[in-house]
Amino acid sequence: MSQAQQDTALFVHSTGMGPFMWKRLMATVPEGMRSLAVVNRGYAPDDLMPAGTPFTMDMDLAHIRQQIPSDTSGLHLVAHSYGGLLALLLTLDRDLPIKSLWLYEPVMFGSLRKVQDELDGELGVEMRTMYGEGSVFTKAEHGGTDEWLEAFINYWNGPGAWSLMPDKVKAPMRAFGWKMSQEVNLIGSLPRAFEDFRVDVPLTLVHGERTRLPALEMTRRLARVNSHALVETLPGLGHMSVVTDADRVAPNLQAHWQRITQAASTAVPQALRA
C-alpha cells in the first residue's frame, strides 16, 4: 500500500541560527499540513565544519533535499535571510513540488553588488564599505574568528550586540563560525542578477521597517521582477525580528497560510467540493 501524500511546510534557517528559530512560527501551520524545520550543513553537532573545510552552496541545497519527506505532495517554503536565498534557488530548479514561498528578507548581496553603481546615498556607502578593501567580510583569513563574528553580529543586531552576548550563546557560534563565514562569502559573490530569480508560485516577501538598507533594497528589487509578489512591511521590526519578535511576525505568516488555503480551495472544481 502506498503512503498517503501530504503537503509540507518546510522551514529553512538563516546564518548562525538553526531549526530552533522556527519553534513559534511553526505553530501557525494550518491543520492538514506537516511542518518540518530542516538544518543546514555545518550546524548539527555531528556535522560541524572546522576552519578550512571546503563548502559550496550546492552542499546546503543537496542537504535540504535529503531532509524532505518522500511522501510530500507539495512544499511551502518558509525561510529567513540566507535561508531565503536557498529557498529561491530550490524553487528555480523546478524539480520539486514547491507551491508557495514566504520569505523574510532573503539576502542577495551578490545580486545587489551587480548593480552597485546604481546605488546612491547611504545605501551605496554601506555596500562599498562592506565589500571594500580592508573589510573583514572580504578577508578569508578572518572567517569564523571572533573578529569576524563580532562584525557579523553587530551588522545585523546593532553596535555592541556581540559584546553583550553571554558566553553560552557565543560558544555555538564559535563552533560553526567558519561555516557562517563561508555562507556570507558565497552570498556576496553569487553572480546572479535579480532577474534570474523570477518564480511562478505565490510569493510573500516580508521585511522589517527598521532593517538594514541593503536588505530593504534586495526585497524591493526581488519584488520588482516578481510582479505577483505580495510585499509586507512590518512596523518597528528589523532583520532578526523573525527570531526576536516571532509573536509579532506570526500574524503575517498566518495570513499567508490563509491566502494559500483559499487559493487552493478555489482551484478545486465546484463539483469535487460538493
C-alpha atoms as a printed R data frame, in Angstrom:
    type eleno elety resid chain resno       x      y       z
1   ATOM     1    CA   MET     A     1   0.000  0.000   0.000
2   ATOM     2    CA   SER     A     2   1.418  3.394  -0.973
3   ATOM     3    CA   GLN     A     3   1.824  6.187   1.552
4   ATOM     4    CA   ALA     A     4  -0.713  8.989   1.633
5   ATOM     5    CA   GLN     A     5   0.689 12.161   0.138
6   ATOM     6    CA   GLN     A     6   0.832 15.303   2.281
7   ATOM     7    CA   ASP     A     7   1.852 18.934   1.836
8   ATOM     8    CA   THR     A     8   4.830 20.044   3.905
9   ATOM     9    CA   ALA     A     9   5.682 23.486   5.277
10  ATOM    10    CA   LEU     A    10   9.477 23.467   5.085
11  ATOM    11    CA   PHE     A    11  11.273 25.991   7.310
12  ATOM    12    CA   VAL     A    12  14.833 26.958   6.289
13  ATOM    13    CA   HIS     A    13  17.013 28.742   8.827
14  ATOM    14    CA   SER     A    14  19.473 31.579   8.359
15  ATOM    15    CA   THR     A    15  23.183 32.086   9.015
16  ATOM    16    CA   GLY     A    16  24.131 31.461  12.628
17  ATOM    17    CA   MET     A    17  20.726 30.050  13.518
18  ATOM    18    CA   GLY     A    18  19.166 26.580  13.368
19  ATOM    19    CA   PRO     A    19  15.787 24.811  13.325
20  ATOM    20    CA   PHE     A    20  15.139 26.133  16.852
21  ATOM    21    CA   MET     A    21  14.484 29.614  15.451
22  ATOM    22    CA   TRP     A    22  11.182 28.450  13.942
23  ATOM    23    CA   LYS     A    23   9.510 26.993  17.054
24  ATOM    24    CA   ARG     A    24   6.939 29.792  17.437
25  ATOM    25    CA   LEU     A    25   6.220 30.236  13.736
26  ATOM    26    CA   MET     A    26   5.799 26.525  13.075
27  ATOM    27    CA   ALA     A    27   2.718 26.688  15.287
28  ATOM    28    CA   THR     A    28   0.980 28.749  12.564
29  ATOM    29    CA   VAL     A    29   0.937 25.904  10.020
30  ATOM    30    CA   PRO     A    30  -2.668 25.017   9.146
31  ATOM    31    CA   GLU     A    31  -4.232 21.700  10.033
32  ATOM    32    CA   GLY     A    32  -3.549 19.000   7.495
33  ATOM    33    CA   MET     A    33  -0.143 20.376   6.536
34  ATOM    34    CA   ARG     A    34   3.019 18.886   8.029
35  ATOM    35    CA   SER     A    35   5.676 21.267   9.379
36  ATOM    36    CA   LEU     A    36   9.380 20.499   9.234
37  ATOM    37    CA   ALA     A    37  12.388 22.653  10.116
38  ATOM    38    CA   VAL     A    38  15.483 21.469   8.262
39  ATOM    39    CA   VAL     A    39  19.077 22.002   9.362
40  ATOM    40    CA   ASN     A    40  21.733 23.378   7.025
41  ATOM    41    CA   ARG     A    41  25.186 21.839   6.703
42  ATOM    42    CA   GLY     A    42  27.671 22.647   9.436
43  ATOM    43    CA   TYR     A    43  25.207 23.251  12.279
44  ATOM    44    CA   ALA     A    44  24.404 19.807  13.674
45  ATOM    45    CA   PRO     A    45  26.805 18.586  16.414
46  ATOM    46    CA   ASP     A    46  27.934 15.693  14.211
47  ATOM    47    CA   ASP     A    47  28.323 17.887  11.113
48  ATOM    48    CA   LEU     A    48  30.485 20.814  12.245
49  ATOM    49    CA   MET     A    49  32.913 22.293   9.720
50  ATOM    50    CA   PRO     A    50  36.338 23.173  11.148
51  ATOM    51    CA   ALA     A    51  38.157 26.199   9.731
52  ATOM    52    CA   GLY     A    52  39.361 25.485   6.225
53  ATOM    53    CA   THR     A    53  36.639 22.955   5.363
54  ATOM    54    CA   PRO     A    54  35.612 23.401   1.703
55  ATOM    55    CA   PHE     A    55  31.996 24.438   1.182
56  ATOM    56    CA   THR     A    56  29.690 25.304  -1.697
57  ATOM    57    CA   MET     A    57  26.080 26.437  -1.628
58  ATOM    58    CA   ASP     A    58  25.130 23.319  -3.577
59  ATOM    59    CA   MET     A    59  26.060 21.304  -0.483
60  ATOM    60    CA   ASP     A    60  23.342 23.065   1.515
61  ATOM    61    CA   LEU     A    61  20.810 22.645  -1.285
62  ATOM    62    CA   ALA     A    62  21.529 18.916  -1.508
63  ATOM    63    CA   HIS     A    63  21.378 18.563   2.282
64  ATOM    64    CA   ILE     A    64  17.946 20.212   2.416
65  ATOM    65    CA   ARG     A    65  16.664 17.965  -0.355
66  ATOM    66    CA   GLN     A    66  17.718 14.899   1.623
67  ATOM    67    CA   GLN     A    67  15.526 16.017   4.524
68  ATOM    68    CA   ILE     A    68  12.316 16.384   2.505
69  ATOM    69    CA   PRO     A    69   9.896 13.529   3.322
70  ATOM    70    CA   SER     A    70   9.349 11.167   0.403
71  ATOM    71    CA   ASP     A    71   5.566 11.367   0.777
72  ATOM    72    CA   THR     A    72   5.475 15.133   0.255
73  ATOM    73    CA   SER     A    73   2.896 16.161  -2.326
74  ATOM    74    CA   GLY     A    74   3.701 19.863  -2.166
75  ATOM    75    CA   LEU     A    75   6.225 22.141  -0.476
76  ATOM    76    CA   HIS     A    76   5.557 25.525   1.091
77  ATOM    77    CA   LEU     A    77   8.908 27.141   1.850
78  ATOM    78    CA   VAL     A    78   9.272 29.479   4.830
79  ATOM    79    CA   ALA     A    79  12.726 30.999   5.099
80  ATOM    80    CA   HIS     A    80  14.812 33.820   6.547
81  ATOM    81    CA   SER     A    81  17.875 35.660   5.221
82  ATOM    82    CA   TYR     A    82  20.363 33.090   3.800
83  ATOM    83    CA   GLY     A    83  17.603 30.508   4.072
84  ATOM    84    CA   GLY     A    84  15.534 32.725   1.794
85  ATOM    85    CA   LEU     A    85  18.211 32.625  -0.878
86  ATOM    86    CA   LEU     A    86  18.372 28.837  -0.583
87  ATOM    87    CA   ALA     A    87  14.580 28.666  -0.907
88  ATOM    88    CA   LEU     A    88  14.692 30.720  -4.103
89  ATOM    89    CA   LEU     A    89  17.414 28.513  -5.589
90  ATOM    90    CA   LEU     A    90  15.417 25.382  -4.765
91  ATOM    91    CA   THR     A    91  12.379 26.901  -6.456
92  ATOM    92    CA   LEU     A    92  14.303 27.850  -9.581
93  ATOM    93    CA   ASP     A    93  15.418 24.236 -10.062
94  ATOM    94    CA   ARG     A    94  11.735 23.465 -10.804
95  ATOM    95    CA   ASP     A    95  12.058 19.772  -9.981
96  ATOM    96    CA   LEU     A    96  10.479 19.997  -6.530
97  ATOM    97    CA   PRO     A    97   6.694 20.365  -5.972
98  ATOM    98    CA   ILE     A    98   7.003 23.861  -4.493
99  ATOM    99    CA   LYS     A    99   3.617 25.542  -4.096
100 ATOM   100    CA   SER     A   100   4.403 28.777  -2.249
101 ATOM   101    CA   LEU     A   101   7.127 30.924  -0.689
102 ATOM   102    CA   TRP     A   102   7.120 33.102   2.429
103 ATOM   103    CA   LEU     A   103  10.486 34.836   2.654
104 ATOM   104    CA   TYR     A   104  11.646 37.199   5.372
105 ATOM   105    CA   GLU     A   105  14.379 39.408   3.925
106 ATOM   106    CA   PRO     A   106  16.200 36.950   1.647
107 ATOM   107    CA   VAL     A   107  19.808 38.132   1.355
108 ATOM   108    CA   MET     A   108  21.065 38.563  -2.206
109 ATOM   109    CA   PHE     A   109  24.193 40.648  -1.776
110 ATOM   110    CA   GLY     A   110  25.766 39.184  -4.912
111 ATOM   111    CA   SER     A   111  22.824 40.420  -6.974
112 ATOM   112    CA   LEU     A   112  22.944 43.825  -5.312
113 ATOM   113    CA   ARG     A   113  26.671 44.109  -5.990
114 ATOM   114    CA   LYS     A   114  25.959 43.633  -9.704
115 ATOM   115    CA   VAL     A   115  24.047 46.936  -9.659
116 ATOM   116    CA   GLN     A   116  26.244 48.671  -7.104
117 ATOM   117    CA   ASP     A   117  26.964 51.582  -9.455
118 ATOM   118    CA   GLU     A   118  23.241 52.427  -9.318
119 ATOM   119    CA   LEU     A   119  23.201 52.706  -5.521
120 ATOM   120    CA   ASP     A   120  23.360 56.222  -4.135
121 ATOM   121    CA   GLY     A   121  23.455 57.813  -0.693
122 ATOM   122    CA   GLU     A   122  23.757 55.773   2.479
123 ATOM   123    CA   LEU     A   123  22.949 52.529   0.676
124 ATOM   124    CA   GLY     A   124  25.824 52.964  -1.755
125 ATOM   125    CA   VAL     A   125  28.225 53.875   1.037
126 ATOM   126    CA   GLU     A   126  27.177 50.855   3.093
127 ATOM   127    CA   MET     A   127  27.677 48.440   0.216
128 ATOM   128    CA   ARG     A   128  31.078 49.868  -0.698
129 ATOM   129    CA   THR     A   129  32.145 49.669   2.934
130 ATOM   130    CA   MET     A   130  31.001 46.063   3.293
131 ATOM   131    CA   TYR     A   131  32.901 44.845   0.253
132 ATOM   132    CA   GLY     A   132  35.689 47.371   0.054
133 ATOM   133    CA   GLU     A   133  39.369 46.848   0.741
134 ATOM   134    CA   GLY     A   134  40.021 46.176   4.415
135 ATOM   135    CA   SER     A   135  36.547 44.862   5.211
136 ATOM   136    CA   VAL     A   136  36.576 41.823   7.464
137 ATOM   137    CA   PHE     A   137  33.931 40.279   5.204
138 ATOM   138    CA   THR     A   138  36.384 40.155   2.293
139 ATOM   139    CA   LYS     A   139  39.304 38.656   4.213
140 ATOM   140    CA   ALA     A   140  39.212 34.881   4.075
141 ATOM   141    CA   GLU     A   141  41.707 34.537   6.914
142 ATOM   142    CA   HIS     A   142  39.263 36.167   9.322
143 ATOM   143    CA   GLY     A   143  36.415 33.758   8.566
144 ATOM   144    CA   GLY     A   144  34.823 32.442  11.733
145 ATOM   145    CA   THR     A   145  37.155 34.256  14.121
146 ATOM   146    CA   ASP     A   146  35.852 36.392  16.977
147 ATOM   147    CA   GLU     A   147  36.672 39.466  14.895
148 ATOM   148    CA   TRP     A   148  34.530 38.176  12.058
149 ATOM   149    CA   LEU     A   149  31.691 37.057  14.354
150 ATOM   150    CA   GLU     A   150  31.628 40.415  16.089
151 ATOM   151    CA   ALA     A   151  31.398 42.261  12.764
152 ATOM   152    CA   PHE     A   152  28.627 39.966  11.517
153 ATOM   153    CA   ILE     A   153  26.540 40.006  14.704
154 ATOM   154    CA   ASN     A   154  26.881 43.763  15.127
155 ATOM   155    CA   TYR     A   155  25.923 44.373  11.492
156 ATOM   156    CA   TRP     A   156  22.536 42.688  11.824
157 ATOM   157    CA   ASN     A   157  21.838 43.369  15.508
158 ATOM   158    CA   GLY     A   158  23.406 46.760  16.196
159 ATOM   159    CA   PRO     A   159  26.704 48.048  17.614
160 ATOM   160    CA   GLY     A   160  27.846 46.206  20.721
161 ATOM   161    CA   ALA     A   161  25.499 43.236  20.234
162 ATOM   162    CA   TRP     A   162  28.353 40.708  20.213
163 ATOM   163    CA   SER     A   163  29.906 42.025  23.408
164 ATOM   164    CA   LEU     A   164  26.539 41.808  25.183
165 ATOM   165    CA   MET     A   165  26.035 38.160  24.277
166 ATOM   166    CA   PRO     A   166  26.647 35.678  27.110
167 ATOM   167    CA   ASP     A   167  29.377 33.105  26.566
168 ATOM   168    CA   LYS     A   168  26.810 30.297  26.339
169 ATOM   169    CA   VAL     A   169  25.422 31.980  23.204
170 ATOM   170    CA   LYS     A   170  28.837 32.792  21.743
171 ATOM   171    CA   ALA     A   171  30.117 29.230  22.193
172 ATOM   172    CA   PRO     A   172  27.974 27.548  19.499
173 ATOM   173    CA   MET     A   173  28.618 30.407  17.092
174 ATOM   174    CA   ARG     A   174  32.336 29.899  17.536
175 ATOM   175    CA   ALA     A   175  31.782 26.210  16.786
176 ATOM   176    CA   PHE     A   176  30.132 26.890  13.421
177 ATOM   177    CA   GLY     A   177  31.671 30.300  12.758
178 ATOM   178    CA   TRP     A   178  33.675 29.029   9.785
179 ATOM   179    CA   LYS     A   179  30.513 27.771   8.085
180 ATOM   180    CA   MET     A   180  28.816 31.103   8.804
181 ATOM   181    CA   SER     A   181  31.657 32.989   7.146
182 ATOM   182    CA   GLN     A   182  31.522 30.734   4.091
183 ATOM   183    CA   GLU     A   183  27.800 31.374   3.690
184 ATOM   184    CA   VAL     A   184  28.345 35.129   3.848
185 ATOM   185    CA   ASN     A   185  31.191 34.929   1.341
186 ATOM   186    CA   LEU     A   186  29.124 32.906  -1.133
187 ATOM   187    CA   ILE     A   187  26.072 35.152  -0.737
188 ATOM   188    CA   GLY     A   188  28.193 38.169  -1.645
189 ATOM   189    CA   SER     A   189  29.841 36.520  -4.625
190 ATOM   190    CA   LEU     A   190  26.894 34.705  -6.226
191 ATOM   191    CA   PRO     A   191  26.959 36.119  -9.777
192 ATOM   192    CA   ARG     A   192  23.232 36.143 -10.461
193 ATOM   193    CA   ALA     A   193  21.060 39.135 -11.338
194 ATOM   194    CA   PHE     A   194  17.728 39.813  -9.664
195 ATOM   195    CA   GLU     A   195  16.073 38.979 -12.981
196 ATOM   196    CA   ASP     A   196  17.350 35.422 -12.566
197 ATOM   197    CA   PHE     A   197  15.102 34.984  -9.535
198 ATOM   198    CA   ARG     A   198  11.686 35.041 -11.185
199 ATOM   199    CA   VAL     A   199   9.409 32.409  -9.692
200 ATOM   200    CA   ASP     A   200   5.935 31.298 -10.753
201 ATOM   201    CA   VAL     A   201   4.461 30.319  -7.387
202 ATOM   202    CA   PRO     A   202   2.665 32.505  -4.802
203 ATOM   203    CA   LEU     A   203   5.327 34.654  -3.137
204 ATOM   204    CA   THR     A   204   5.117 36.705   0.052
205 ATOM   205    CA   LEU     A   205   8.108 38.951   0.710
206 ATOM   206    CA   VAL     A   206   8.383 40.358   4.222
207 ATOM   207    CA   HIS     A   207  10.789 42.946   5.610
208 ATOM   208    CA   GLY     A   208  11.088 44.873   8.823
209 ATOM   209    CA   GLU     A   209  10.563 48.621   8.808
210 ATOM   210    CA   ARG     A   210  13.877 49.087  10.648
211 ATOM   211    CA   THR     A   211  16.035 46.674   8.696
212 ATOM   212    CA   ARG     A   212  19.374 47.444   7.056
213 ATOM   213    CA   LEU     A   213  19.197 49.443   3.838
214 ATOM   214    CA   PRO     A   214  20.618 46.627   1.656
215 ATOM   215    CA   ALA     A   215  18.017 44.176   2.992
216 ATOM   216    CA   LEU     A   216  15.246 46.610   2.113
217 ATOM   217    CA   GLU     A   217  16.667 47.214  -1.368
218 ATOM   218    CA   MET     A   218  17.072 43.495  -2.036
219 ATOM   219    CA   THR     A   219  13.442 42.894  -1.118
220 ATOM   220    CA   ARG     A   220  12.300 45.721  -3.366
221 ATOM   221    CA   ARG     A   221  14.312 44.555  -6.346
222 ATOM   222    CA   LEU     A   222  13.196 40.953  -5.942
223 ATOM   223    CA   ALA     A   223   9.589 42.151  -5.856
224 ATOM   224    CA   ARG     A   224  10.195 44.236  -8.974
225 ATOM   225    CA   VAL     A   225  10.967 41.108 -11.022
226 ATOM   226    CA   ASN     A   226   8.096 39.169  -9.411
227 ATOM   227    CA   SER     A   227   5.089 41.377 -10.049
228 ATOM   228    CA   HIS     A   228   2.752 38.845  -8.431
229 ATOM   229    CA   ALA     A   229   4.608 39.036  -5.109
230 ATOM   230    CA   LEU     A   230   2.882 40.419  -2.037
231 ATOM   231    CA   VAL     A   231   5.303 42.714  -0.203
232 ATOM   232    CA   GLU     A   232   4.699 43.270   3.501
233 ATOM   233    CA   THR     A   233   6.387 45.813   5.782
234 ATOM   234    CA   LEU     A   234   6.302 45.001   9.500
235 ATOM   235    CA   PRO     A   235   6.311 48.222  11.580
236 ATOM   236    CA   GLY     A   236   9.115 48.626  14.082
237 ATOM   237    CA   LEU     A   237  10.824 45.350  13.218
238 ATOM   238    CA   GLY     A   238  14.290 44.549  11.885
239 ATOM   239    CA   HIS     A   239  16.176 41.768  10.156
240 ATOM   240    CA   MET     A   240  16.358 39.461  13.164
241 ATOM   241    CA   SER     A   241  12.805 40.090  14.376
242 ATOM   242    CA   VAL     A   242  11.702 36.793  12.862
243 ATOM   243    CA   VAL     A   243  13.658 35.346  15.809
244 ATOM   244    CA   THR     A   244  13.492 38.034  18.499
245 ATOM   245    CA   ASP     A   245   9.868 39.107  17.906
246 ATOM   246    CA   ALA     A   246   8.294 35.959  16.500
247 ATOM   247    CA   ASP     A   247   4.917 36.746  18.083
248 ATOM   248    CA   ARG     A   248   4.775 39.981  16.066
249 ATOM   249    CA   VAL     A   249   5.753 38.186  12.863
250 ATOM   250    CA   ALA     A   250   3.375 35.237  13.315
251 ATOM   251    CA   PRO     A   251   0.178 37.057  12.175
252 ATOM   252    CA   ASN     A   252   1.805 37.804   8.822
253 ATOM   253    CA   LEU     A   253   2.673 34.152   8.274
254 ATOM   254    CA   GLN     A   254  -0.834 33.135   9.375
255 ATOM   255    CA   ALA     A   255  -2.278 35.496   6.761
256 ATOM   256    CA   HIS     A   256  -0.015 33.860   4.161
257 ATOM   257    CA   TRP     A   257  -1.404 30.426   5.044
258 ATOM   258    CA   GLN     A   258  -4.954 31.751   4.760
259 ATOM   259    CA   ARG     A   259  -4.267 33.122   1.276
260 ATOM   260    CA   ILE     A   260  -2.659 29.848   0.169
261 ATOM   261    CA   THR     A   261  -5.501 27.761   1.602
262 ATOM   262    CA   GLN     A   262  -8.181 29.937  -0.001
263 ATOM   263    CA   ALA     A   263  -6.407 29.880  -3.361
264 ATOM   264    CA   ALA     A   264  -6.169 26.090  -3.225
265 ATOM   265    CA   SER     A   265  -9.856 25.694  -2.380
266 ATOM   266    CA   THR     A   266 -10.994 27.931  -5.215
267 ATOM   267    CA   ALA     A   267  -8.815 25.969  -7.624
268 ATOM   268    CA   VAL     A   268 -10.777 22.787  -6.915
269 ATOM   269    CA   PRO     A   269 -13.769 22.372  -9.303
270 ATOM   270    CA   GLN     A   270 -17.112 23.008  -7.606
271 ATOM   271    CA   ALA     A   271 -18.331 19.520  -8.458
272 ATOM   272    CA   LEU     A   272 -15.497 17.985  -6.458
273 ATOM   273    CA   ARG     A   273 -16.250 20.169  -3.427
274 ATOM   274    CA   ALA     A   274 -19.949 19.375  -3.392
